[in-house]
């Protein structure tokens, strides 16, 4: 089994500026120097250990509630228009005046019940100075602004929002859990009990954390009747309706409106690249398996994409830059005529692979490329597909009635071997969700299980 | 009223390569020369007229069914691995062998009922030659491949997929209708009858075409009772469920979980940037208006963004490059803890503004920027907000019971003046949809009203 941290893999792709600041920061980390004024800092960057699985993340580098240092001193650096906070442990953080005024937590500036900003940007002086800074008896940082409006900030609140690169990185990882463990054919798919996930918060958190980090979790013991994927969706919040319905029945159907609704082989694909925002997470529940064939196959698309980047950089560049048309027409929940343009491999600004969009069945015959780019597109795509098809990348499993697989549809490619059904029809029920909703539930479960971080 | 074509505005930002090809193409457009072999062409690029509103688009440049020329000659250019098709009118098109084999329309290669590709990429020889090319008696292009598999292509099907820049541009505009008319405070918001839109395909098409091009359409005459936004959603397909419910009631509520659910002023914003894929289209139906205040305001975000690009390029670059955290926590349809990172202004690969993501209320206090970028972020945002607030950009209207406004939430910013209600509560009902679903219905209606294009 191959495990790689994308945080390591992508170190080389980070912005040079950021790297330079990090180096400067390392040199200066024990001093509240001008350098620190520029970038913010904390005295002792704790060693960050990232377990392969489980609940602990970079967020562990953030101070826990009650465990964070108090404010020793706070002062205004008027020239730099920064507030300098020195913590009890000697570390320093720096906060721009404008940001502090923008985020005043008082009831006039924040609608408490919605935890939303009510101060208008038009009323914000983005060049504000400060009149007075002091530390209150309850160890809050109090700022009086030139118009005599007063803001008070809790030490924990400030500490969590420190602008140092380390604090920002830890906070972002806590919010979005973007670290991934890549895998190949050696993966033992993590398996949990369906009913435990439904009824136990710790099991549900375990499920979603693993789904996020690894991209796939198998649940066993679901009742062998329709409606279980909807039930599981409710555990998160709600499912995502598409033109194939709230949930959909994967069976061999006459006049199939989708290639999945046949008994043929399904080559490795992601679902619904014909939408501009394909579903993030997919559930598939086995109600009836075929007599012969019908085994499932999955591949870690991020792992294969990284291999492509290293070994076939031209192909990687082609698939991350050219936009390909996808199409899906027919009738199901209602009639539909869907068209999208998606890159086969989506990368974010930092070069991280964030989504695979590939379904050969719905790739449009309309190909919006200049003639001289067509051949390189096909060659690049073929290279990528051959890589994902290699046995060392493919995990094969056979679903039995009551099994329910949950996976990251932005990351995994999945397929199915052709099958033969004699007496009874192979039948899976499926549903989609979006990552925003899944991550929302994950954050809420994490808070319930571990408390606020 | 100010109207600008983004197709004109963006000419300067197109890829130089594409421009070069266009120039070469212009020089060579009357000859089936090697240059055309490289880029594909059609003999007479018709003048393209784009009306400000209405149904006609660049797609009009595409041949209508029955009106397109037949095939005069087809031959294989083996060295270039291209099929050359000469049309009856003397124009030429060129198609790569690989693309033709990939898009064989025979029942073995295409699942007819789903109009989906069934040939696997692993079975596609991306370096294929051809054995024989001929024009059949029914004027189809017939290709026999080296393995003796045979493909036949209809002239119309091929013509629509011509790789010339003009044909591709026309096809893309037909599929996605990306041309927009920008506007300012002089806009007279187009108004249609609610019931006509529900029951008449031509009115519904008019509605959606105008919604796409202009970003806002007002519907009058909806029954003054809840459920009308859901009814209108069904006219398209389905609405988008969010944490605020299938539809949501905009009223002054105790312990409001959203700043919209107060009687305060709402500054100009887009809805739900706390989702990574904010809703594309919004419906708001007035059931009860306030006694005083509560007027609605809208601004064309694309128009303002273009002004920002021209007049404040640094601010534009800042807002199109920095990703900003948004947050939304609370409980409604269920409990939620949503976080996103979005740019305030999203541009596509060609530099076109494609989405505005801005709601000051849900902009997170977590700001993931290095200290030295914070001030330029605030200054840029303030410049953008001041521009959108300028009276020459703002259209103000007052909704009355039975009015229903539909608008592009990726493009328009909307706001509301503060209001006072005495005896009865101001009440709007809202719903969201996504553009993919709206565009799907638009394509189906266009086909129903105008026939296949």
Interface residues (C-beta under 8 A of the other chain):
Chain A: X17 X18 X21 X38 X39 X40 X81 X82 X94 X96 X98 X99 X102 X103 X111 X113 X114 X115 X116 X117 X118 X120 X121 X122 X124 X126 X160 X161 X163 X165 X168 X171 X172 X175 X176 X237 X238 X240 X241 X243 X255 X256 X257 X258 X259 X261 X262 X264 X265 X267 X275 X276 X277 X321 X323 X325 X327 X328 X329 X330 X333 X334 X335 X336 X337 X338 X339 X340 X341 X349 X360 X361 X362 X363 X365 X366 X367 X368 X369 X370 X371 X372 X374 X375 X378 X379 X381 X382 X385 X386 X389 X434 X435 X436 X437 X439 X440 X443 X444 X447
Chain B: X17 X18 X21 X37 X38 X39 X40 X81 X82 X94 X96 X98 X99 X102 X103 X111 X113 X114 X115 X116 X117 X118 X120 X121 X122 X124 X126 X157 X160 X161 X163 X165 X168 X171 X172 X175 X176 X237 X238 X240 X241 X243 X255 X256 X257 X258 X259 X261 X262 X264 X265 X267 X275 X276 X277 X323 X325 X327 X328 X329 X330 X333 X334 X335 X336 X337 X338 X339 X340 X341 X349 X360 X361 X362 X363 X365 X366 X367 X368 X369 X370 X371 X372 X374 X375 X378 X379 X381 X382 X385 X386 X389 X434 X435 X436 X437 X439 X440 X443 X444 X447
